[in-house]
Amino acid sequence: MVLAVSRPRTSGLGITWDLVWVGDCQAWLVDDNQLTPLTTPHTQGQWMRDLGMPENVAAGSDNIVLTTVGTADPSEFGTTTTTTASGRLALTSDGVGMTLKPAELLETLSQIDSPQRCAQRLVELGAAHPTADNSTALVIDTRA
């Protein structure tokens, strides 16, 4: 689960987003045609990567979720803050964010103007993969 909260900024830097997450859902920012992951999955595979284990070993454990809304202590929640003047924020379940390649995410988020249609397309693309878990997406256009 990912939660995003916007805070108006008076300094002219743009919109500030505070993000909190648990589990393997992800948040992405597209700004200046760049895709930036804003969250890190709370999976055993990511934990193994963080320890420096080889990708081919870690990838086999990406399906093991280490934190959930029902079991995580608040100290285990992931948190981050980002500011953008104009960009697109996407919150995705693992069936989208961990299934689609970054290039697919960037292309879809950059080419479909309507946030609702863009989210629908991301869900369709995620669900089309045979290994996909649940596919959910929320797309928000940010403008200062």
DSSP file (Angstrom, degrees, kcal/mol; ACC not computed):
  #  RESIDUE AA STRUCTURE BP1 BP2  ACC     N-H-->O    O-->H-N    N-H-->O    O-->H-N    TCO  KAPPA ALPHA  PHI   PSI    X-CA   Y-CA   Z-CA
    1    1 A M              0   0    0      0, 0.0    21,-1.8     0, 0.0     2,-0.4   0.000 360.0 360.0 360.0 135.5    0.0    0.0    0.0
    2    2 A V  E     -A   21   0A   0     19,-0.2     2,-0.4    24,-0.1    19,-0.2  -0.977 360.0-166.6-122.0 136.1    1.3    3.5   -0.9
    3    3 A L  E     -A   20   0A   0     17,-2.8    17,-2.2    -2,-0.4     2,-0.4  -0.987   4.3-169.1-121.3 130.5   -0.2    6.7    0.5
    4    4 A A  E     -A   19   0A   0     -2,-0.4     2,-0.4    15,-0.2    15,-0.2  -0.976   3.7-176.0-121.6 133.4    0.7   10.1   -1.1
    5    5 A V  E     -A   18   0A   0     13,-2.3    13,-3.0    -2,-0.4     2,-0.3  -0.995  15.4-143.6-127.7 130.0   -0.1   13.4    0.5
    6    6 A S  E     -A   17   0A   0     -2,-0.4    11,-0.2    11,-0.2     9,-0.0  -0.711   9.8-164.8 -94.5 146.0    0.6   16.8   -1.2
    7    7 A R  E     -A   16   0A   0      9,-2.9     9,-1.8    -2,-0.3     2,-0.0  -0.991  23.6-123.1-126.5 122.1    1.7   19.9    0.7
    8    8 A P  E     -A   15   0A   0      0, 0.0     2,-0.5     0, 0.0     7,-0.1  -0.382  25.0-149.7 -61.7 140.7    1.5   23.3   -1.0
    9    9 A R    >   -     0   0    0      5,-0.6     3,-0.5     1,-0.1     5,-0.2  -0.952  14.0-165.9-114.3 130.0    4.8   25.0   -1.1
   10   10 A T  T 3  S+     0   0    0     -2,-0.5    -1,-0.1     1,-0.2     0, 0.0   0.552  77.0  80.1 -90.8  -7.3    5.0   28.7   -0.9
   11   11 A S  T 3  S-     0   0    0      3,-0.1    -1,-0.2     1,-0.1    -2,-0.0   0.519 105.0-114.1 -79.5  -3.2    8.7   28.9   -2.0
   12   12 A G  S <  S+     0   0    0     -3,-0.5     3,-0.1     2,-0.2    -2,-0.1   0.535  85.6 117.1  84.3   5.3    7.8   28.4   -5.7
   13   13 A L  S    S-     0   0    0      1,-0.3     2,-0.3    71,-0.0   131,-0.1   0.714  76.5-114.9 -79.2 -20.0    9.5   25.1   -5.9
   14   14 A G        -     0   0    0     -5,-0.2    -5,-0.6   130,-0.1     2,-0.5  -0.912  54.7 -18.6 127.3-154.3    6.3   23.2   -6.7
   15   15 A I  E     -AB   8  84A   0     69,-2.8    69,-2.2    -2,-0.3     2,-0.5  -0.816  55.5-146.5 -97.3 131.3    4.2   20.6   -5.0
   16   16 A T  E     -AB   7  83A   0     -9,-1.8    -9,-2.9    -2,-0.5     2,-0.5  -0.852  10.7-159.4 -99.4 131.5    5.7   18.6   -2.3
   17   17 A W  E     -AB   6  82A   0     65,-3.5    65,-2.1    -2,-0.5     2,-0.5  -0.946   4.8-158.5-112.5 126.1    4.6   15.0   -1.9
   18   18 A D  E     -AB   5  81A   0    -13,-3.0   -13,-2.3    -2,-0.5     2,-0.4  -0.917  17.7-164.7 -98.8 126.3    5.0   13.0    1.3
   19   19 A L  E     -AB   4  80A   0     61,-3.0    61,-1.8    -2,-0.5     2,-0.4  -0.922  13.6-179.3-118.0 138.4    4.9    9.3    0.6
   20   20 A V  E     +AB   3  79A   0    -17,-2.2   -17,-2.8    -2,-0.4     2,-0.3  -0.998  15.7 166.0-131.7 135.6    4.5    6.4    3.1
   21   21 A W  E     -AB   2  78A   0     57,-2.1    57,-3.0    -2,-0.4     2,-0.3  -0.987  21.8-170.9-149.8 159.1    4.4    2.8    2.0
   22   22 A V    >   +     0   0    0    -21,-1.8     3,-0.7    -2,-0.3    47,-0.1  -0.948  60.4  10.8-138.3 158.5    4.6   -0.8    3.1
   23   23 A G  T 3  S-     0   0    0     -2,-0.3    19,-3.0     1,-0.2    45,-0.1  -0.363 110.4 -40.6  76.5-151.0    4.9   -4.0    1.1
   24   24 A D  T 3  S+     0   0    0     17,-0.2    -1,-0.2    43,-0.1     2,-0.1   0.197  92.3 117.3-108.4  15.5    5.7   -4.2   -2.6
   25   25 A C    <   -     0   0    0     -3,-0.7     2,-0.3    68,-0.1    68,-0.2  -0.480  49.6-152.6 -76.8 156.9    3.6   -1.3   -4.0
   26   26 A Q  E     -C   92   0B   0     66,-2.8    66,-3.2    -2,-0.1     2,-0.4  -0.901  16.2-147.4-134.7 158.8    5.5    1.5   -5.6
   27   27 A A  E     -C   91   0B   0     -2,-0.3    11,-3.1    64,-0.2    12,-0.9  -0.977  18.8-171.3-124.0 141.5    5.4    5.2   -6.4
   28   28 A W  E     -CD  90  37B   0     62,-2.7    62,-2.6    -2,-0.4     2,-0.4  -0.954  10.6-153.8-131.8 147.2    7.0    6.7   -9.5
   29   29 A L  E     -CD  89  36B   0      7,-2.4     7,-2.7    -2,-0.3     2,-0.6  -0.991   2.0-163.4-122.6 129.7    7.6   10.3  -10.7
   30   30 A V  E     +CD  88  35B   0     58,-2.8    58,-2.4    -2,-0.4     2,-0.3  -0.963  25.7 154.1-109.1 119.5    7.8   11.3  -14.3
   31   31 A D  E >   - D   0  34B   0      3,-1.9     3,-1.2    -2,-0.6    56,-0.1  -0.983  67.9  -1.5-146.4 131.1    9.4   14.7  -14.7
   32   32 A D  T 3  S-     0   0    0     54,-0.3     3,-0.1    -2,-0.3    -1,-0.1   0.887 129.3 -59.5  53.0  42.3   11.3   16.1  -17.7
   33   33 A N  T 3  S+     0   0    0      1,-0.2     2,-0.4    73,-0.1    -1,-0.3   0.755 111.5 122.8  59.1  28.1   10.8   12.7  -19.5
   34   34 A Q  E <   -D   31   0B   0     -3,-1.2    -3,-1.9     2,-0.0     2,-0.6  -0.968  54.8-144.2-118.6 135.7   12.6   10.9  -16.7
   35   35 A L  E     -D   30   0B   0     -2,-0.4    -5,-0.2    -5,-0.2    71,-0.1  -0.881  19.9-175.9 -99.2 123.9   11.1    8.1  -14.6
   36   36 A T  E     -D   29   0B   0     -7,-2.7    -7,-2.4    -2,-0.6     2,-0.4  -0.974  21.4-137.8-123.0 120.9   12.2    8.1  -11.0
   37   37 A P  E     -D   28   0B   0      0, 0.0    -9,-0.2     0, 0.0     3,-0.0  -0.626  17.0-173.0 -72.9 132.4   11.2    5.3   -8.5
   38   38 A L        +     0   0    0    -11,-3.1     2,-0.3    -2,-0.4   -10,-0.2   0.586  63.2  46.4-101.8 -14.0   10.3    7.0   -5.3
   39   39 A T        -     0   0    0    -12,-0.9   -13,-0.0   -19,-0.0   -37,-0.0  -0.828  68.1-138.4-126.1 163.5    9.8    3.9   -3.1
   40   40 A T        -     0   0    0     -2,-0.3   -15,-0.1   -14,-0.0    38,-0.1  -0.993  33.2-111.8-122.4 126.7   11.8    0.7   -2.5
   41   41 A P        -     0   0    0      0, 0.0     2,-1.5     0, 0.0   -17,-0.2  -0.275  16.7-133.9 -59.4 138.5    9.8   -2.6   -2.3
   42   42 A H        +     0   0    0    -19,-3.0    24,-3.0   -17,-0.1    25,-0.8  -0.583  61.9 129.3 -89.9  71.5    9.8   -4.2    1.2
   43   43 A T  B  > S-F   65   0C   0     -2,-1.5     4,-2.2    22,-0.3    22,-0.2  -0.838  72.7-117.1-123.4 161.2   10.5   -7.6   -0.2
   44   44 A Q  H  > S+     0   0    0     20,-2.6     4,-2.4    17,-0.6    18,-0.2   0.874 116.2  57.5 -64.0 -35.8   13.1  -10.3    0.6
   45   45 A G  H  > S+     0   0    0     16,-1.6     4,-2.1    19,-0.3    -1,-0.2   0.923 108.0  45.0 -60.6 -44.7   14.5   -9.8   -2.9
   46   46 A Q  H  > S+     0   0    0      2,-0.2     4,-2.7     1,-0.2    -1,-0.2   0.894 110.9  54.1 -66.6 -39.0   15.2   -6.1   -2.3
   47   47 A W  H  X S+     0   0    0     -4,-2.2     4,-1.1     1,-0.2    -1,-0.2   0.907 108.7  49.5 -58.6 -42.2   16.6   -6.9    1.1
   48   48 A M  H  <>S+     0   0    0     -4,-2.4     5,-2.4     2,-0.2     3,-0.3   0.897 109.9  50.6 -65.4 -40.8   19.0   -9.3   -0.5
   49   49 A R  H ><5S+     0   0    0     -4,-2.1     3,-2.1     1,-0.2    -2,-0.2   0.925 106.3  55.3 -60.3 -44.2   20.0   -6.7   -3.1
   50   50 A D  H 3<5S+     0   0    0     -4,-2.7    -1,-0.2     1,-0.3    -2,-0.2   0.786 105.6  52.9 -61.0 -26.9   20.6   -4.2   -0.3
   51   51 A L  T 3<5S-     0   0    0     -4,-1.1    -1,-0.3    -3,-0.3    -2,-0.2   0.478 123.6-107.0 -85.1  -3.4   23.1   -6.7    1.2
   52   52 A G  T < 5 +     0   0    0     -3,-2.1    -3,-0.2    -4,-0.3    -2,-0.1   0.611  64.5 155.2  90.0  12.9   24.9   -7.0   -2.1
   53   53 A M      < -     0   0    0     -5,-2.4    -1,-0.2    -6,-0.1     5,-0.0  -0.386  54.1 -85.6 -71.2 153.5   23.7  -10.4   -3.2
   54   54 A P    >>  -     0   0    0      0, 0.0     4,-2.5     0, 0.0     3,-0.9  -0.245  32.3-122.9 -61.1 146.1   23.6  -11.2   -6.9
   55   55 A E  H 3> S+     0   0    0      1,-0.3     4,-2.9     2,-0.2     5,-0.2   0.876 110.5  58.0 -57.1 -41.6   20.5  -10.1   -8.9
   56   56 A N  H 34 S+     0   0    0      1,-0.2     4,-0.4     2,-0.2    -1,-0.3   0.780 112.0  42.0 -65.3 -24.4   19.8  -13.6  -10.1
   57   57 A V  H X4 S+     0   0    0     -3,-0.9     3,-0.6     2,-0.1     4,-0.2   0.890 116.3  47.3 -82.9 -46.0   19.6  -14.8   -6.5
   58   58 A A  H >< S+     0   0    0     -4,-2.5     3,-2.3     1,-0.2    -2,-0.2   0.875 101.5  64.6 -64.6 -39.3   17.6  -11.8   -5.2
   59   59 A A  G >< S+     0   0    0     -4,-2.9     3,-1.4     1,-0.3    -1,-0.2   0.807  92.6  63.5 -58.2 -30.9   15.1  -11.9   -8.0
   60   60 A G  G <  S+     0   0    0     -3,-0.6    -1,-0.3    -4,-0.4     3,-0.2   0.621 104.6  47.4 -69.0 -11.7   13.8  -15.3   -6.9
   61   61 A S  G X  S+     0   0    0     -3,-2.3   -16,-1.6    -4,-0.2     3,-1.5   0.214  75.8 104.5-114.1  13.7   12.7  -13.7   -3.6
   62   62 A D  T <  S+     0   0    0     -3,-1.4    -1,-0.1     1,-0.3    -2,-0.1   0.708  76.2  61.4 -66.8 -18.5   10.9  -10.6   -4.9
   63   63 A N  T 3  S+     0   0    0     -4,-0.2     2,-0.8    -3,-0.2    -1,-0.3   0.463  81.7  91.7 -88.0  -0.3    7.5  -12.3   -4.2
   64   64 A I    <   -     0   0    0     -3,-1.5   -20,-2.6   -40,-0.0     2,-0.4  -0.840  67.5-155.4 -98.8 106.6    8.2  -12.5   -0.5
   65   65 A V  B     -F   43   0C   0     -2,-0.8   -22,-0.3   -22,-0.2     3,-0.1  -0.662  11.0-169.1 -86.0 131.5    6.8   -9.4    1.1
   66   66 A L        +     0   0    0    -24,-3.0     2,-0.4    -2,-0.4   -23,-0.2   0.704  68.9  36.9 -94.6 -22.8    8.3   -8.4    4.5
   67   67 A T        +     0   0    0    -25,-0.8     2,-0.3     5,-0.1    -1,-0.2  -0.980  59.4 176.4-132.3 145.5    5.9   -5.7    5.6
   68   68 A T     >  -     0   0    0     -2,-0.4     4,-2.6   -45,-0.1     3,-0.5  -0.932  43.7-108.6-137.7 163.4    2.1   -5.3    5.3
   69   69 A V  T  4 S+     0   0    0     -2,-0.3    -1,-0.1     1,-0.2     8,-0.0   0.889 119.2  47.2 -58.0 -39.7   -0.4   -2.7    6.6
   70   70 A G  T  4 S+     0   0    0      1,-0.2    -1,-0.2    -3,-0.0    -3,-0.0   0.699 123.3  29.3 -78.0 -19.8   -1.7   -5.3    9.1
   71   71 A T  T  4 S+     0   0    0     -3,-0.5     2,-0.2     2,-0.1    -2,-0.2   0.636  92.3 100.8-116.4 -17.6    1.6   -6.4   10.5
   72   72 A A     <  -     0   0    0     -4,-2.6    -5,-0.1     2,-0.1     5,-0.0  -0.478  63.5-134.1 -78.5 139.0    4.1   -3.6   10.2
   73   73 A D    >   -     0   0    0     -2,-0.2     3,-3.1     1,-0.1     4,-0.5  -0.645  31.7-111.4 -77.5 145.4    5.1   -1.4   13.1
   74   74 A P  G >  S+     0   0    0      0, 0.0     3,-1.2     0, 0.0    -1,-0.1   0.791 118.3  65.3 -52.1 -27.7    5.0    2.3   12.1
   75   75 A S  G 3  S+     0   0    0      1,-0.2    -3,-0.0     3,-0.0     0, 0.0   0.687  98.2  55.6 -68.1 -15.6    8.8    2.3   12.4
   76   76 A E  G <  S+     0   0    0     -3,-3.1    -1,-0.2     2,-0.1     2,-0.1   0.533  81.7 111.5 -92.5  -8.4    9.0   -0.1    9.5
   77   77 A F    <   -     0   0    0     -3,-1.2     2,-0.3    -4,-0.5   -55,-0.2  -0.389  69.3-126.2 -64.9 140.8    7.0    2.1    7.1
   78   78 A G  E     -B   21   0A   0    -57,-3.0   -57,-2.1    -2,-0.1     2,-0.3  -0.697  32.1-174.7 -82.9 142.6    9.0    3.5    4.3
   79   79 A T  E     +B   20   0A   0     -2,-0.3     2,-0.3   -59,-0.2   -59,-0.2  -0.993  12.3 157.1-138.7 147.0    8.9    7.3    3.9
   80   80 A T  E     -B   19   0A   0    -61,-1.8   -61,-3.0    -2,-0.3     2,-0.4  -0.973  23.3-144.6-158.1 163.3   10.2    9.8    1.4
   81   81 A T  E     +B   18   0A   0     -2,-0.3     2,-0.3   -63,-0.2   -63,-0.2  -0.996  17.4 176.9-133.6 138.7    9.5   13.3    0.2
   82   82 A T  E     -B   17   0A   0    -65,-2.1   -65,-3.5    -2,-0.4     2,-0.4  -0.988  14.0-152.8-140.5 150.6    9.8   14.7   -3.3
   83   83 A T  E     +B   16   0A   0     -2,-0.3     2,-0.3   -67,-0.3   -67,-0.2  -0.982  16.5 172.5-125.1 135.4    9.0   18.1   -4.8
   84   84 A T  E     -B   15   0A   0    -69,-2.2   -69,-2.8    -2,-0.4     3,-0.2  -0.999  28.4-154.4-142.3 140.4    8.1   18.7   -8.5
   85   85 A A  S    S-     0   0    0     -2,-0.3    59,-2.1     1,-0.3     2,-0.3   0.880  90.8  -7.2 -78.7 -40.3    6.9   21.8  -10.3
   86   86 A S  E    S+ E   0 143B   0     57,-0.2   -54,-0.3    58,-0.1    -1,-0.3  -0.864  91.7 109.5-157.9 121.8    5.1   19.8  -13.0
   87   87 A G  E     - E   0 142B   0     55,-1.3    55,-3.1    -2,-0.3     2,-0.4  -0.907  58.6 -90.4-168.4-168.4    5.2   16.1  -13.4
   88   88 A R  E     -CE  30 141B   0    -58,-2.4   -58,-2.8    -2,-0.3     2,-0.4  -0.993  26.3-157.1-130.9 128.2    3.2   13.0  -13.1
   89   89 A L  E     -CE  29 140B   0     51,-3.1    51,-3.1    -2,-0.4     2,-0.4  -0.877   9.8-169.8-104.0 133.5    3.0   10.8  -10.0
   90   90 A A  E     -CE  28 139B   0    -62,-2.6   -62,-2.7    -2,-0.4     2,-0.5  -0.992   9.1-164.5-126.3 129.5    2.0    7.2  -10.3
   91   91 A L  E     +CE  27 138B   0     47,-2.7    47,-2.2    -2,-0.4     2,-0.3  -0.961  23.3 179.1-108.5 125.8    1.1    4.8   -7.4
   92   92 A T  E     -CE  26 137B   0    -66,-3.2   -66,-2.8    -2,-0.5    45,-0.2  -0.939  28.2-129.8-133.1 148.8    1.1    1.2   -8.5
   93   93 A S    >>  -     0   0    0     43,-2.4     4,-2.5    -2,-0.3     3,-1.7  -0.396  46.5 -95.8 -80.4 171.8    0.6   -2.3   -7.1
   94   94 A D  H 3> S+     0   0    0      1,-0.3     4,-1.5     2,-0.2     5,-0.3   0.773 120.7  69.3 -64.3 -25.6    3.3   -4.9   -7.8
   95   95 A G  H 34 S+     0   0    0     39,-1.5    -1,-0.3     3,-0.1    40,-0.2   0.693 116.9  23.9 -66.1 -17.2    1.3   -6.3  -10.7
   96   96 A V  H X> S+     0   0    0     -3,-1.7     4,-2.5    38,-0.3     3,-0.6   0.767 127.8  41.9-105.7 -60.0    2.1   -3.0  -12.5
   97   97 A G  H 3< S+     0   0    0     -4,-2.5    -3,-0.2     1,-0.2    -2,-0.1   0.776 123.8  35.4 -66.9 -30.2    5.3   -1.6  -10.9
   98   98 A M  T 3< S+     0   0    0     -4,-1.5    -1,-0.2    -5,-0.3    -3,-0.1   0.457 120.9  48.3-102.1  -1.6    7.2   -4.9  -10.6
   99   99 A T  T <4 S+     0   0    0     -3,-0.6    -2,-0.2    -5,-0.3     2,-0.2   0.819  98.4  67.8-102.2 -45.1    5.9   -6.4  -13.8
  100  100 A L  S  < S-     0   0    0     -4,-2.5    -4,-0.0     1,-0.1    26,-0.0  -0.495  85.1-115.9 -79.3 147.2    6.4   -3.7  -16.4
  101  101 A K    >>  -     0   0    0     -2,-0.2     4,-2.2     1,-0.1     3,-0.6  -0.472  29.0-110.6 -74.6 152.3    9.8   -2.6  -17.5
  102  102 A P  H 3> S+     0   0    0      0, 0.0     4,-2.8     0, 0.0     5,-0.2   0.862 119.7  55.8 -52.5 -37.7   10.8    1.0  -16.6
  103  103 A A  H 3> S+     0   0    0      2,-0.2     4,-2.5     1,-0.2     5,-0.2   0.885 107.3  49.2 -64.0 -37.6   10.7    1.9  -20.4
  104  104 A E  H <> S+     0   0    0     -3,-0.6     4,-2.4     2,-0.2     5,-0.2   0.910 112.1  48.4 -66.4 -42.4    7.1    0.6  -20.6
  105  105 A L  H  X S+     0   0    0     -4,-2.2     4,-2.8     2,-0.2     5,-0.2   0.947 113.7  46.3 -61.2 -48.9    6.1    2.7  -17.5
  106  106 A L  H  X S+     0   0    0     -4,-2.8     4,-1.9     1,-0.2    -2,-0.2   0.920 112.9  49.5 -61.7 -45.3    7.8    5.8  -18.8
  107  107 A E  H  X S+     0   0    0     -4,-2.5     4,-1.9    -5,-0.2    -1,-0.2   0.938 115.2  43.0 -60.6 -47.8    6.3    5.5  -22.3
  108  108 A T  H  X S+     0   0    0     -4,-2.4     4,-1.5     1,-0.2    -2,-0.2   0.928 115.8  47.5 -66.0 -45.5    2.7    4.9  -21.0
  109  109 A L  H  < S+     0   0    0     -4,-2.8    -1,-0.2    -5,-0.2    -2,-0.2   0.786 117.5  43.9 -67.1 -26.6    3.0    7.7  -18.3
  110  110 A S  H  < S+     0   0    0     -4,-1.9    -1,-0.2    -5,-0.2    -2,-0.2   0.768 115.9  43.5 -87.9 -27.7    4.4   10.1  -20.9
  111  111 A Q  H  < S+     0   0    0     -4,-1.9     2,-0.7    -5,-0.2    -2,-0.2   0.701  95.7  72.9 -99.0 -20.3    2.1    9.4  -23.9
  112  112 A I     <  -     0   0    0     -4,-1.5     6,-0.1    -5,-0.2    -1,-0.1  -0.858  59.9-165.1-102.6 115.2   -1.4    9.2  -22.4
  113  113 A D        +     0   0    0     -2,-0.7    -1,-0.2     4,-0.1     3,-0.0   0.902  67.0  76.1 -67.1 -44.8   -2.7   12.7  -21.4
  114  114 A S  S  > S-     0   0    0      1,-0.2     4,-2.7     2,-0.0     5,-0.2  -0.545  70.1-148.9 -73.9 123.5   -5.7   11.7  -19.3
  115  115 A P  H  > S+     0   0    0      0, 0.0     4,-2.5     0, 0.0    24,-0.2   0.888  98.9  51.1 -57.2 -38.6   -4.6   10.4  -15.8
  116  116 A Q  H  > S+     0   0    0      2,-0.2     4,-2.3     1,-0.2     5,-0.2   0.939 112.8  43.6 -66.0 -46.7   -7.6    8.1  -15.7
  117  117 A R  H  > S+     0   0    0      2,-0.2     4,-2.4     1,-0.2    -1,-0.2   0.876 113.0  53.5 -66.2 -35.9   -6.9    6.5  -19.2
  118  118 A C  H  X S+     0   0    0     -4,-2.7     4,-2.4     2,-0.2    -2,-0.2   0.935 109.5  47.3 -63.3 -46.0   -3.2    6.3  -18.3
  119  119 A A  H  X S+     0   0    0     -4,-2.5     4,-2.2     1,-0.2    -2,-0.2   0.909 111.4  51.7 -61.4 -42.3   -4.0    4.4  -15.1
  120  120 A Q  H  X S+     0   0    0     -4,-2.3     4,-2.3     1,-0.2    -1,-0.2   0.909 110.2  49.1 -60.5 -41.9   -6.4    2.1  -17.0
  121  121 A R  H  X S+     0   0    0     -4,-2.4     4,-2.8     2,-0.2     5,-0.2   0.903 108.6  52.3 -67.1 -40.8   -3.7    1.4  -19.6
  122  122 A L  H  X S+     0   0    0     -4,-2.4     4,-2.5     1,-0.2    -1,-0.2   0.912 110.4  49.0 -60.1 -41.6   -1.1    0.6  -16.9
  123  123 A V  H  X S+     0   0    0     -4,-2.2     4,-2.7     2,-0.2    -2,-0.2   0.920 111.3  49.6 -63.5 -44.2   -3.5   -1.9  -15.3
  124  124 A E  H  X S+     0   0    0     -4,-2.3     4,-1.4     2,-0.2    -2,-0.2   0.928 112.3  47.4 -60.5 -45.8   -4.2   -3.5  -18.7
  125  125 A L  H  X S+     0   0    0     -4,-2.8     4,-0.5     1,-0.2    -2,-0.2   0.911 114.0  47.2 -63.8 -42.5   -0.5   -3.8  -19.5
  126  126 A G  H >< S+     0   0    0     -4,-2.5     3,-1.2     1,-0.2    -2,-0.2   0.921 111.5  50.0 -64.4 -43.9    0.2   -5.3  -16.0
  127  127 A A  H 3< S+     0   0    0     -4,-2.7    -1,-0.2     1,-0.2    -2,-0.2   0.738 100.2  66.5 -67.7 -22.4   -2.7   -7.8  -16.2
  128  128 A A  H 3< S+     0   0    0     -4,-1.4    -1,-0.2    -5,-0.2    -2,-0.2   0.683  80.7  92.8 -73.9 -17.2   -1.5   -8.9  -19.6
  129  129 A H  S X< S-     0   0    0     -3,-1.2     3,-1.6    -4,-0.5   -29,-0.0  -0.624  76.7-138.2 -78.8 132.8    1.7  -10.4  -18.1
  130  130 A P  T 3  S+     0   0    0      0, 0.0    -1,-0.1     0, 0.0    -4,-0.0   0.764 102.9  46.8 -63.7 -24.4    1.3  -14.1  -17.3
  131  131 A T  T 3  S+     0   0    0    -32,-0.1    -4,-0.1   -36,-0.0    -3,-0.1   0.370  85.5 131.9 -96.5   5.7    3.2  -13.7  -14.0
  132  132 A A    <   -     0   0    0     -3,-1.6   -37,-0.1    -6,-0.2     3,-0.1  -0.296  42.2-156.2 -67.2 138.6    1.3  -10.5  -12.9
  133  133 A D        -     0   0    0      1,-0.3    -4,-0.1   -39,-0.1    -1,-0.1  -0.040  61.4 -34.0 -84.5-162.1   -0.1  -10.2   -9.4
  134  134 A N        -     0   0    0      1,-0.1   -39,-1.5    -2,-0.1     2,-0.6  -0.325  65.9-142.3 -59.6 142.9   -3.0   -7.8   -8.9
  135  135 A S        +     0   0    0    -40,-0.2     2,-0.3   -41,-0.1   -12,-0.1  -0.936  32.8 153.5-116.9 114.5   -2.7   -4.8  -11.1
  136  136 A T        +     0   0    0     -2,-0.6   -43,-2.4   -14,-0.1     2,-0.3  -0.995  12.0 176.5-138.8 141.9   -3.7   -1.4   -9.7
  137  137 A A  E     -E   92   0B   0     -2,-0.3     2,-0.4   -45,-0.2   -45,-0.2  -0.997  15.0-169.2-148.3 144.8   -2.6    2.1  -10.6
  138  138 A L  E     -E   91   0B   0    -47,-2.2   -47,-2.7    -2,-0.3     2,-0.5  -0.998  13.5-164.1-129.6 127.8   -3.4    5.7   -9.7
  139  139 A V  E     -E   90   0B   0     -2,-0.4     2,-0.4   -49,-0.2   -49,-0.2  -0.954   5.6-174.5-118.8 131.4   -2.0    8.5  -11.8
  140  140 A I  E     -E   89   0B   0    -51,-3.1   -51,-3.1    -2,-0.5     2,-0.4  -0.988  17.2-143.8-127.6 124.8   -1.9   12.1  -10.6
  141  141 A D  E     -E   88   0B   0     -2,-0.4     2,-0.5   -53,-0.2   -53,-0.2  -0.749  20.3-151.6 -83.8 133.2   -0.8   15.1  -12.7
  142  142 A T  E     +E   87   0B   0    -55,-3.1   -55,-1.3    -2,-0.4     2,-0.4  -0.909  20.7 168.9-110.5 132.0    1.0   17.6  -10.6
  143  143 A R  E      E   86   0B   0     -2,-0.5   -57,-0.2   -57,-0.2   -58,-0.1  -0.987 360.0 360.0-140.5 129.4    1.1   21.3  -11.3
  144  144 A A              0   0    0    -59,-2.1  -130,-0.1    -2,-0.4   -58,-0.1   0.492 360.0 360.0 -73.7 360.0    2.4   24.0   -9.0
